[in-house]
Amino acid sequence: MPRGTRTAAIVVLAAIVIGAAYLLATGTSANGTHVVREEPIAYNLRYESPVREITPAPGEWLHLEGPDRESMAVAPLELPDYEGDVGGVLPIVGARELEALKQRFPDLEPVEEGKARINKVAGYSLAFRADREQRLYGRLVLLPRPGQGTRTGVMMLLLATPDAGANKAVDVGARGPLKTPYRSFRFGTEGP
């Protein structure tokens, strides 16, 4: 092998090794960025470009944002004392949270609500129209940690526009850039 070819091969190999080391160190891969949080509740998810992580607002644990006004915030969920199945208290908490969202979005219109399941964890989802004029849609998801009598978990608020793949409220989290982080969410530190 000629000397110039050998040098070029070494440079290419070194670039591949440095690139792989960077991807391992940052949690970035061909499947996007893997976010792992161990406290106060262990959870993880993945997101892909053009979505990026920004500084969370007060009360949030994680905030993702995209270029077309789409966003996903993960915040703590604290449930009141309850007896029986957690599924009975989630609609009550969901109604309260939706009323609180009306402070931020005065024209909020609920569209659909009901049971949700994210990676085998039962929760509750409320899809809504946040702003008719700006065509902003949202989804609020209450996801208690698995386990009998659990009172903690996460609350996810997703917002999207038609430019971000949401042509109606039920599309939020089901289409567009927020689909990956929403569907990849898992309690614990082990990803999919």
N, CA, C and O of each residue as an XYZ file, in Angstrom:
768
protein
N       0.856     -1.173      0.000
C       0.000      0.000      0.000
C       0.904      1.237      0.000
O       1.819      1.337      0.817
N       0.646      2.184     -0.919
C       1.464      3.396     -0.973
C       1.323      4.205      0.326
O       0.299      4.162      1.007
N       2.392      4.939      0.635
C       2.454      5.696      1.881
C       1.294      6.687      2.020
O       0.722      6.772      3.106
N       0.923      7.430      0.996
C      -0.174      8.403      1.041
C      -1.521      7.732      1.316
O      -2.348      8.272      2.051
N      -1.736      6.564      0.728
C      -2.979      5.820      0.942
C      -3.060      5.322      2.386
O      -4.118      5.368      3.013
N      -1.928      4.846      2.898
C      -1.876      4.357      4.278
C      -2.159      5.501      5.258
O      -2.909      5.315      6.216
N      -1.575      6.672      5.032
C      -1.800      7.833      5.896
C      -3.262      8.247      5.856
O      -3.857      8.549      6.891
N      -3.838      8.258      4.664
C      -5.258      8.626      4.546
C      -6.141      7.629      5.281
O      -7.115      8.020      5.924
N      -5.813      6.351      5.193
C      -6.596      5.324      5.888
C      -6.498      5.484      7.397
O      -7.482      5.294      8.111
N      -5.305      5.835      7.887
C      -5.130      6.052      9.336
C      -5.932      7.266      9.789
O      -6.553      7.230     10.852
N      -5.931      8.334      9.007
C      -6.691      9.542      9.353
C      -8.194      9.233      9.390
O      -8.895      9.655     10.310
N      -8.677      8.505      8.397
C     -10.104      8.132      8.355
C     -10.454      7.259      9.552
O     -11.482      7.471     10.196
N      -9.607      6.278      9.852
C      -9.849      5.399     10.996
C      -9.865      6.193     12.306
O     -10.717      5.956     13.163
N      -8.940      7.120     12.462
C      -8.898      7.960     13.670
C     -10.162      8.809     13.782
O     -10.701      8.966     14.877
N     -10.638      9.354     12.671
C     -11.877     10.158     12.689
C     -13.069      9.306     13.101
O     -13.939      9.769     13.839
N     -13.114      8.071     12.632
C     -14.218      7.169     13.004
C     -14.170      6.866     14.496
O     -15.203      6.883     15.165
N     -12.983      6.590     15.020
C     -12.836      6.284     16.451
C     -13.218      7.497     17.292
O     -13.925      7.349     18.289
N     -12.769      8.689     16.916
C     -13.095      9.908     17.668
C     -14.597     10.177     17.589
O     -15.210     10.549     18.589
N     -15.185      9.995     16.428
C     -16.637     10.198     16.272
C     -17.433      9.226     17.121
O     -18.409      9.618     17.760
N     -17.030      7.965     17.137
C     -17.726      6.965     17.954
C     -17.600      7.291     19.439
O     -18.565      7.152     20.190
N     -16.416      7.724     19.863
C     -16.221      8.096     21.267
C     -17.113      9.271     21.640
O     -17.694      9.290     22.725
N     -17.225     10.254     20.747
C     -18.100     11.401     21.008
C     -19.552     10.960     21.141
O     -20.252     11.388     22.059
N     -20.005     10.109     20.231
C     -21.391      9.645     20.278
C     -21.665      8.864     21.555
O     -22.737      9.010     22.143
N     -20.732      8.049     21.991
C     -20.917      7.311     23.240
C     -20.949      8.253     24.437
O     -21.753      8.065     25.349
N     -20.089      9.255     24.441
C     -20.017     10.182     25.574
C     -21.261     11.053     25.672
O     -21.696     11.379     26.776
N     -21.839     11.435     24.539
C     -22.997     12.325     24.569
C     -24.323     11.591     24.579
O     -25.367     12.219     24.756
N     -24.315     10.286     24.395
C     -25.562      9.535     24.342
C     -26.254      9.662     22.997
O     -27.416      9.278     22.862
N     -25.558     10.195     22.001
C     -26.126     10.390     20.679
C     -25.762      9.205     19.801
O     -24.638      8.706     19.850
N     -26.707      8.765     19.006
C     -26.455      7.659     18.091
C     -27.292      7.870     16.844
O     -27.946      8.900     16.679
N     -27.258      6.875     15.969
C     -28.081      6.937     14.762
C     -29.562      6.968     15.138
O     -30.396      7.395     14.339
N     -29.888      6.520     16.340
C     -31.269      6.527     16.828
C     -31.575      7.773     17.640
O     -32.579      7.796     18.353
N     -30.759      8.799     17.563
C     -31.008     10.035     18.283
C     -30.256     10.106     19.593
O     -29.274      9.396     19.807
N     -30.734     10.979     20.467
C     -30.123     11.202     21.762
C     -30.907     10.465     22.835
O     -32.133     10.558     22.895
N     -30.206      9.743     23.670
C     -30.832      8.981     24.762
C     -30.674      9.792     26.046
O     -29.555     10.047     26.491
N     -31.789     10.191     26.635
C     -31.799     10.938     27.891
C     -32.104      9.961     29.013
O     -33.077      9.210     28.945
N     -31.270      9.972     30.046
C     -31.489      9.121     31.209
C     -31.438      9.995     32.448
O     -30.458     10.704     32.678
N     -32.493      9.945     33.243
C     -32.539     10.662     34.521
C     -32.729      9.624     35.620
O     -33.578      8.740     35.507
N     -31.944      9.734     36.670
C     -32.032      8.773     37.771
C     -32.808      9.312     38.959
O     -33.331      8.536     39.759
N     -32.890     10.628     39.085
C     -33.585     11.224     40.231
C     -34.429     12.399     39.775
O     -34.098     13.001     38.753
N     -35.471     12.754     40.451
C     -36.045     12.098     41.625
C     -36.766     10.796     41.286
O     -36.992      9.962     42.163
N     -37.126     10.622     40.019
C     -37.701      9.354     39.551
C     -36.890      8.942     38.336
O     -36.651      9.754     37.442
N     -36.474      7.706     38.298
C     -35.684      7.234     37.163
C     -36.579      7.056     35.936
O     -37.610      6.386     35.991
N     -36.156      7.674     34.826
C     -36.857      7.508     33.552
C     -35.883      7.775     32.426
O     -34.807      8.334     32.640
N     -36.264      7.374     31.230
C     -35.433      7.644     30.070
C     -36.305      7.741     28.832
O     -37.434      7.250     28.805
N     -35.763      8.382     27.808
C     -36.436      8.518     26.520
C     -35.405      8.864     25.465
O     -34.248      9.147     25.773
N     -35.840      8.837     24.227
C     -34.984      9.213     23.101
C     -35.638     10.352     22.326
O     -36.862     10.468     22.272
N     -34.802     11.180     21.734
C     -35.314     12.174     20.787
C     -34.316     12.327     19.657
O     -33.131     12.023     19.799
N     -34.825     12.807     18.529
C     -34.004     12.957     17.332
C     -34.037     14.401     16.862
O     -34.980     15.136     17.154
N     -33.007     14.802     16.134
C     -32.964     16.121     15.528
C     -34.169     16.261     14.593
O     -34.495     15.299     13.896
N     -34.826     17.381     14.546
C     -34.442     18.713     14.984
C     -34.863     19.038     16.420
O     -34.668     20.170     16.864
N     -35.426     18.092     17.150
C     -35.789     18.327     18.547
C     -34.505     18.441     19.356
O     -33.535     17.725     19.108
N     -34.511     19.353     20.327
C     -33.339     19.536     21.178
C     -33.783     19.778     22.612
O     -34.917     20.183     22.866
N     -32.889     19.528     23.530
C     -33.170     19.732     24.946
C     -32.836     21.175     25.304
O     -31.774     21.680     24.940
N     -33.751     21.842     26.022
C     -33.499     23.199     26.499
C     -33.643     23.211     28.021
O     -34.056     22.221     28.624
N     -33.301     24.330     28.620
C     -33.396     24.456     30.079
C     -34.853     24.330     30.500
O     -35.711     25.058     29.999
N     -35.140     23.403     31.425
C     -36.528     23.234     31.872
C     -37.026     24.458     32.639
O     -36.253     25.134     33.318
N     -38.312     24.731     32.525
C     -38.954     25.799     33.289
C     -39.082     25.338     34.741
O     -38.960     24.145     35.018
N     -39.325     26.255     35.661
C     -39.519     25.838     37.053
C     -40.626     24.789     37.156
O     -41.698     24.942     36.569
N     -40.354     23.735     37.901
C     -41.325     22.663     38.069
C     -41.210     21.562     37.027
O     -41.887     20.540     37.136
N     -40.367     21.749     36.023
C     -40.164     20.725     34.999
C     -38.850     19.989     35.249
O     -37.901     20.555     35.792
N     -38.808     18.719     34.845
C     -37.578     17.935     34.923
C     -36.842     17.914     33.601
O     -35.617     17.792     33.567
N     -37.588     18.034     32.504
C     -37.011     17.964     31.168
C     -37.890     18.778     30.235
O     -39.114     18.784     30.363
N     -37.253     19.464     29.295
C     -38.017     20.219     28.296
C     -37.341     20.040     26.944
O     -36.163     20.357     26.778
N     -38.096     19.531     25.987
C     -37.632     19.359     24.613
C     -38.360     20.356     23.727
O     -39.522     20.685     23.966
N     -37.657     20.837     22.693
C     -38.254     21.835     21.817
C     -37.808     21.572     20.389
O     -36.683     21.137     20.145
N     -38.706     21.842     19.448
C     -38.401     21.704     18.034
C     -38.547     23.028     17.318
O     -38.955     24.014     17.930
N     -38.226     23.077     16.043
C     -38.230     24.334     15.295
C     -39.621     24.864     14.935
O     -39.764     26.040     14.602
N     -40.633     24.020     14.998
C     -41.975     24.437     14.584
C     -42.924     24.582     15.777
O     -44.090     24.196     15.699
N     -42.425     25.132     16.865
C     -43.194     25.381     18.093
C     -43.657     24.107     18.790
O     -44.517     24.171     19.669
N     -43.108     22.953     18.420
C     -43.469     21.746     19.146
C     -42.600     21.665     20.393
O     -41.443     22.086     20.388
N     -43.175     21.119     21.463
C     -42.417     20.972     22.698
C     -42.983     19.817     23.514
O     -44.132     19.408     23.347
N     -42.135     19.310     24.399
C     -42.540     18.254     25.315
C     -41.859     18.534     26.645
O     -40.635     18.638     26.725
N     -42.675     18.655     27.687
C     -42.156     18.884     29.029
C     -42.507     17.686     29.903
O     -43.620     17.163     29.842
N     -41.557     17.263     30.706
C     -41.768     16.192     31.674
C     -41.677     16.828     33.055
O     -40.685     17.481     33.382
N     -42.708     16.636     33.857
C     -42.785     17.232     35.188
C     -43.254     16.171     36.187
O     -43.755     15.120     35.787
N     -43.094     16.442     37.476
C     -43.535     15.459     38.474
C     -45.056     15.351     38.551
O     -45.780     16.326     38.352
N     -45.511     14.151     38.843
C     -46.933     13.891     39.083
C     -47.061     13.419     40.526
O     -46.450     12.424     40.917
N     -47.847     14.126     41.305
C     -48.136     13.750     42.693
C     -49.636     13.504     42.787
O     -50.432     14.414     42.556
N     -50.016     12.298     43.120
C     -51.429     11.948     43.225
C     -51.900     12.068     44.664
O     -51.126     11.816     45.588
N     -53.155     12.449     44.871
C     -53.697     12.508     46.232
C     -53.896     11.089     46.775
O     -53.818     10.110     46.032
N     -54.153     10.999     48.071
C     -54.488      9.691     48.643
C     -55.713      9.149     47.923
O     -56.649      9.893     47.629
N     -55.706      7.874     47.646
C     -56.839      7.237     46.976
C     -56.894      5.780     47.397
O     -55.913      5.215     47.880
N     -58.048      5.192     47.207
C     -58.227      3.768     47.478
C     -58.593      3.082     46.173
O     -59.251      3.670     45.315
N     -58.169      1.851     46.031
C     -58.506      1.110     44.821
C     -57.496      1.325     43.724
O     -56.317      1.566     43.981
N     -57.972      1.236     42.495
C     -57.123      1.329     41.316
C     -56.769      2.785     41.010
O     -57.607      3.676     41.149
N     -55.527      3.020     40.595
C     -55.077      4.364     40.259
C     -55.879      4.946     39.094
O     -55.996      6.165     38.968
N     -56.428      4.083     38.249
C     -57.221      4.545     37.118
C     -58.442      5.350     37.518
O     -58.968      6.114     36.710
N     -58.900      5.193     38.749
C     -60.062      5.957     39.215
C     -59.743      7.393     39.583
O     -60.609      8.261     39.475
N     -58.520      7.662     40.015
C     -58.148      9.012     40.428
C     -57.578      9.839     39.268
O     -57.599     11.069     39.319
N     -57.075      9.178     38.233
C     -56.440      9.911     37.136
C     -57.376     10.868     36.399
O     -56.940     11.973     36.077
N     -58.645     10.515     36.108
C     -59.525     11.491     35.449
C     -59.772     12.735     36.302
O     -59.922     13.833     35.766
N     -59.815     12.572     37.609
C     -60.026     13.722     38.505
C     -58.810     14.638     38.470
O     -58.945     15.855     38.344
N     -57.626     14.052     38.581
C     -56.400     14.845     38.520
C     -56.258     15.477     37.134
O     -55.843     16.630     37.018
N     -56.601     14.729     36.091
C     -56.532     15.258     34.734
C     -57.429     16.472     34.535
O     -57.028     17.442     33.892
N     -58.642     16.424     35.083
C     -59.568     17.566     34.970
C     -58.998     18.794     35.670
O     -59.129     19.913     35.173
N     -58.366     18.587     36.822
C     -57.749     19.717     37.548
C     -56.586     20.304     36.747
O     -56.446     21.523     36.645
N     -55.767     19.443     36.190
C     -54.620     19.915     35.410
C     -55.070     20.648     34.143
O     -54.447     21.628     33.737
N     -56.134     20.179     33.531
C     -56.667     20.842     32.348
C     -57.191     22.235     32.701
O     -57.000     23.183     31.940
N     -57.844     22.357     33.841
C     -58.305     23.678     34.299
C     -57.117     24.612     34.529
O     -57.187     25.797     34.204
N     -56.021     24.080     35.091
C     -54.825     24.892     35.306
C     -54.228     25.340     33.969
O     -53.717     26.454     33.860
N     -54.293     24.480     32.961
C     -53.775     24.845     31.643
C     -54.584     25.974     31.000
O     -54.072     26.693     30.141
N     -55.831     26.127     31.409
C     -56.660     27.207     30.858
C     -56.139     28.586     31.260
O     -56.480     29.588     30.632
N     -55.311     28.636     32.309
C     -54.671     29.909     32.657
C     -53.666     30.295     31.571
O     -53.522     31.469     31.230
N     -52.985     29.303     31.045
C     -51.984     29.529     29.999
C     -52.629     29.649     28.623
O     -52.194     30.445     27.790
N     -53.677     28.845     28.392
C     -54.380     28.830     27.112
C     -55.863     29.090     27.363
O     -56.629     28.136     27.495
N     -56.289     30.349     27.432
C     -57.682     30.676     27.783
C     -58.729     30.081     26.841
O     -59.865     29.846     27.253
N     -58.359     29.835     25.586
C     -59.310     29.288     24.616
C     -59.224     27.764     24.503
O     -59.734     27.188     23.542
N     -58.588     27.112     25.468
C     -58.404     25.670     25.438
C     -59.732     24.945     25.304
O     -60.698     25.251     26.003
N     -59.763     23.971     24.386
C     -60.955     23.141     24.167
C     -60.558     21.671     24.254
O     -59.770     21.207     23.431
N     -61.083     20.922     25.230
C     -60.794     19.487     25.286
C     -61.350     18.790     24.045
O     -62.427     19.138     23.560
N     -60.614     17.811     23.537
C     -61.028     17.094     22.341
C     -61.266     15.617     22.643
O     -62.253     15.037     22.190
N     -60.363     15.016     23.406
C     -60.467     13.589     23.678
C     -59.744     13.287     24.988
O     -58.702     13.873     25.280
N     -60.297     12.384     25.762
C     -59.605     11.945     26.967
C     -59.900     10.486     27.221
O     -60.931      9.959     26.805
N     -58.978      9.842     27.912
C     -59.180      8.442     28.224
C     -57.897      7.761     28.642
O     -56.851      8.393     28.785
N     -57.998      6.467     28.833
C     -56.843      5.679     29.243
C     -55.761      5.736     28.184
O     -56.037      5.828     26.987
N     -54.521      5.678     28.652
C     -53.365      5.654     27.751
C     -52.416      4.576     28.241
O     -52.407      4.224     29.420
N     -51.640      4.073     27.343
C     -50.632      3.080     27.711
C     -49.358      3.439     26.953
O     -49.341      3.506     25.724
N     -48.293      3.666     27.717
C     -46.994      3.960     27.113
C     -46.030      2.885     27.591
O     -45.695      2.812     28.773
N     -45.597      2.064     26.666
C     -44.671      0.980     26.973
C     -45.106      0.169     28.182
O     -44.347     -0.020     29.133
N     -46.324     -0.300     28.125
C     -46.932     -1.197     29.113
C     -47.286     -0.536     30.438
O     -47.699     -1.225     31.371
N     -47.136      0.783     30.546
C     -47.508      1.491     31.771
C     -48.834      2.201     31.517
O     -48.966      2.989     30.581
N     -49.815      1.904     32.373
C     -51.143      2.499     32.218
C     -51.154      3.923     32.760
O     -50.593      4.206     33.818
N     -51.800      4.804     32.018
C     -51.910      6.199     32.422
C     -53.195      6.797     31.896
O     -54.164      6.086     31.629
N     -53.197      8.114     31.747
C     -54.379      8.846     31.313
C     -53.929      9.973     30.389
O     -52.928     10.636     30.661
N     -54.659     10.192     29.304
C     -54.283     11.188     28.309
C     -55.450     12.113     28.004
O     -56.594     11.671     27.908
N     -55.158     13.391     27.853
C     -56.152     14.386     27.463
C     -55.609     15.161     26.265
O     -54.593     15.846     26.380
N     -56.272     15.057     25.127
C     -55.890     15.808     23.934
C     -56.761     17.056     23.877
O     -57.942     17.014     24.222
N     -56.170     18.168     23.440
C     -56.917     19.432     23.443
C     -56.434     20.361     22.343
O     -55.330     20.226     21.815
N     -57.299     21.305     22.019
C     -56.943     22.400     21.112
C     -56.578     23.561     22.023
O     -57.421     24.046     22.778
N     -55.329     24.013     21.959
C     -54.865     25.079     22.843
C     -55.216     26.456     22.292
O     -55.575     27.357     23.049
N     -55.115     26.617     20.987
C     -55.370     27.911     20.369
C     -55.866     27.682     18.948
O     -55.117     27.219     18.087
N     -57.124     28.005     18.710
C     -57.734     27.780     17.399
C     -57.102     28.679     16.336
O     -56.858     28.235     15.214
N     -56.839     29.927     16.680
C     -56.297     30.887     15.720
C     -54.885     30.509     15.269
O     -54.565     30.606     14.085
N     -54.040     30.077     16.213
C     -52.666     29.713     15.874
C     -52.521     28.225     15.545
O     -51.421     27.757     15.248
N     -53.631     27.485     15.598
C     -53.642     26.045     15.325
C     -52.601     25.320     16.166
O     -51.740     24.609     15.649
N     -52.706     25.522     17.478
C     -51.817     24.869     18.434
C     -52.608     23.798     19.165
O     -53.668     24.062     19.731
N     -52.071     22.581     19.144
C     -52.739     21.443     19.766
C     -51.862     20.886     20.881
O     -50.650     21.102     20.904
N     -52.500     20.162     21.809
C     -51.730     19.627     22.915
C     -52.227     18.282     23.401
O     -53.325     17.835     23.072
N     -51.385     17.660     24.187
C     -51.723     16.399     24.850
C     -51.099     16.449     26.235
O     -49.909     16.729     26.379
N     -51.905     16.179     27.249
C     -51.448     16.074     28.625
C     -51.537     14.603     29.013
O     -52.591     13.983     28.876
N     -50.444     14.054     29.490
C     -50.399     12.636     29.850
C     -49.996     12.504     31.314
O     -48.979     13.050     31.742
N     -50.798     11.776     32.068
C     -50.502     11.472     33.465
C     -50.068     10.016     33.513
O     -50.824      9.122     33.133
N     -48.859      9.783     33.978
C     -48.306      8.437     33.966
C     -47.734      8.089     35.343
O     -46.594      8.434     35.653
N     -48.546      7.395     36.174
C     -48.038      7.006     37.484
C     -47.010      5.882     37.359
O     -47.080      5.052     36.453
N     -46.061      5.876     38.285
C     -45.094      4.772     38.292
C     -45.828      3.472     38.543
O     -46.798      3.444     39.301
N     -45.384      2.402     37.922
C     -46.030      1.113     38.144
C     -45.901      0.685     39.608
O     -44.898      0.963     40.266
N     -46.917      0.018     40.090
C     -46.888     -0.485     41.461
C     -48.193     -0.189     42.175
O     -48.831      0.833     41.926
N     -48.578     -1.074     43.050
C     -49.823     -0.926     43.799
C     -49.739      0.280     44.733
O     -48.768      0.419     45.477
N     -50.727      1.135     44.702
C     -50.809      2.274     45.610
C     -49.828      3.394     45.316
O     -49.584      4.238     46.178
N     -49.262      3.421     44.122
C     -48.293      4.462     43.786
C     -48.947      5.843     43.820
O     -50.112      6.002     43.453
N     -48.181      6.835     44.265
C     -48.700      8.205     44.306
C     -47.803      9.174     43.556
O     -48.033     10.383     43.576
N     -46.767      8.640     42.886
C     -45.863      9.504     42.129
C     -45.738      8.993     40.705
O     -46.079      7.852     40.395
N     -45.247      9.859     39.865
C     -45.043      9.508     38.469
C     -44.623     10.738     37.699
O     -43.995     11.642     38.250
N     -44.971     10.774     36.420
C     -44.645     11.924     35.583
C     -45.893     12.438     34.880
O     -46.853     11.712     34.624
N     -45.825     13.712     34.586
C     -46.847     14.369     33.793
C     -46.117     14.905     32.564
O     -45.110     15.600     32.692
N     -46.621     14.583     31.383
C     -46.016     15.053     30.148
C     -46.980     16.006     29.450
O     -48.163     15.702     29.294
N     -46.474     17.140     29.041
C     -47.257     18.093     28.267
C     -46.593     18.244     26.915
O     -45.453     18.697     26.816
N     -47.323     17.860     25.865
C     -46.830     17.953     24.497
C     -47.648     19.002     23.758
O     -48.872     19.042     23.885
N     -46.983     19.843     22.994
C     -47.643     20.866     22.185
C     -47.098     20.791     20.765
O     -45.900     20.587     20.569
N     -47.972     20.955     19.768
C     -47.530     20.890     18.367
C     -48.501     21.650     17.472
O     -49.646     21.913     17.843
N     -48.015     21.992     16.295
C     -48.792     22.691     15.270
C     -48.841     21.801     14.024
O     -48.181     20.763     13.980
N     -49.611     22.197     13.020
C     -49.592     21.436     11.760
C     -48.195     21.351     11.141
O     -47.848     20.335     10.538
N     -47.384     22.418     11.285
C     -46.011     22.379     10.757
C     -45.182     21.295     11.432
O     -44.211     20.808     10.853
N     -45.556     20.914     12.653
C     -44.847     19.873     13.398
C     -45.557     18.532     13.297
O     -45.269     17.621     14.074
N     -46.490     18.395     12.342
C     -47.143     17.114     12.098
C     -48.480     16.910     12.785
O     -49.077     15.842     12.652
N     -48.966     17.903     13.517
C     -50.245     17.759     14.218
C     -51.328     18.546     13.490
O     -51.433     19.762     13.649
N     -52.127     17.853     12.696
C     -53.232     18.507     11.999
C     -54.488     18.556     12.847
O     -55.445     19.258     12.519
N     -54.480     17.804     13.943
C     -55.575     17.818     14.913
C     -54.993     17.389     16.256
O     -53.868     16.893     16.316
N     -55.740     17.576     17.314
C     -55.227     17.336     18.664
C     -54.750     15.907     18.885
O     -53.737     15.694     19.549
N     -55.454     14.938     18.346
C     -55.069     13.544     18.588
C     -53.773     13.153     17.868
O     -53.226     12.083     18.134
N     -53.278     14.000     16.965
C     -52.003     13.732     16.293
C     -50.796     14.023     17.186
O     -49.703     13.523     16.921
N     -50.975     14.820     18.235
C     -49.854     15.215     19.088
C     -49.290     13.974     19.786
O     -49.998     13.282     20.518
N     -48.029     13.712     19.549
C     -47.376     12.526     20.108
C     -47.515     11.293     19.233
O     -46.817     10.300     19.437
N     -48.414     11.354     18.259
C     -48.616     10.218     17.362
C     -47.960     10.450     16.002
O     -47.713      9.500     15.260
N     -47.678     11.712     15.676
C     -47.058     12.075     14.399
C     -46.030     13.167     14.652
O     -46.099     13.872     15.658
N     -45.100     13.300     13.760
C     -44.124     14.379     13.836
C     -42.964     14.087     14.781
O     -42.806     12.965     15.261
N     -42.154     15.113     15.041
C     -40.929     14.938     15.822
C     -41.136     14.522     17.281
O     -40.213     13.987     17.895
N     -42.320     14.755     17.848
C     -42.557     14.379     19.241
C     -42.918     12.909     19.415
O     -42.966     12.410     20.539
N     -43.170     12.222     18.319
C     -43.554     10.814     18.394
C     -42.453      9.977     19.063
O     -42.748      9.135     19.911
N     -41.207     10.202     18.689
C     -40.109      9.405     19.248
C     -39.956      9.605     20.756
O     -39.952      8.612     21.483
N     -39.831     10.836     21.266
C     -39.681     10.954     22.722
C     -40.912     10.466     23.491
O     -40.785      9.874     24.562
N     -42.087     10.714     22.948
C     -43.316     10.294     23.627
C     -43.416      8.772     23.687
O     -43.686      8.203     24.745
N     -43.203      8.131     22.568
C     -43.349      6.671     22.517
C     -42.176      5.917     23.128
O     -42.312      4.746     23.484
N     -41.022      6.574     23.255
C     -39.864      5.879     23.813
C     -39.758      6.044     25.325
O     -38.882      5.440     25.945
N     -40.625      6.847     25.932
C     -40.543      7.089     27.376
C     -40.670      5.782     28.156
O     -41.550      4.966     27.881
N     -39.790      5.598     29.121
C     -39.831      4.430     30.006
C     -39.392      4.844     31.403
O     -38.507      5.685     31.563
N     -40.014      4.250     32.404
C     -39.511      4.393     33.759
C     -38.268      3.526     33.890
O     -38.168      2.486     33.239
N     -37.328      3.938     34.718
C     -36.072      3.224     34.877
C     -35.017      3.802     33.976
O     -35.277      4.758     33.244
N     -33.835      3.240     34.017
C     -32.719      3.783     33.256
C     -32.412      2.990     31.990
O     -31.589      3.419     31.180
N     -33.056      1.845     31.807
C     -32.814      1.045     30.612
C     -33.741      1.473     29.486
O     -34.964      1.483     29.629
N     -33.129      1.824     28.367
C     -33.908      2.253     27.219
C     -34.399      1.080     26.393
O     -34.142     -0.080     26.715
N     -35.107      1.400     25.327
C     -35.622      0.361     24.447
C     -34.525     -0.402     23.734
O     -34.812     -1.312     22.956
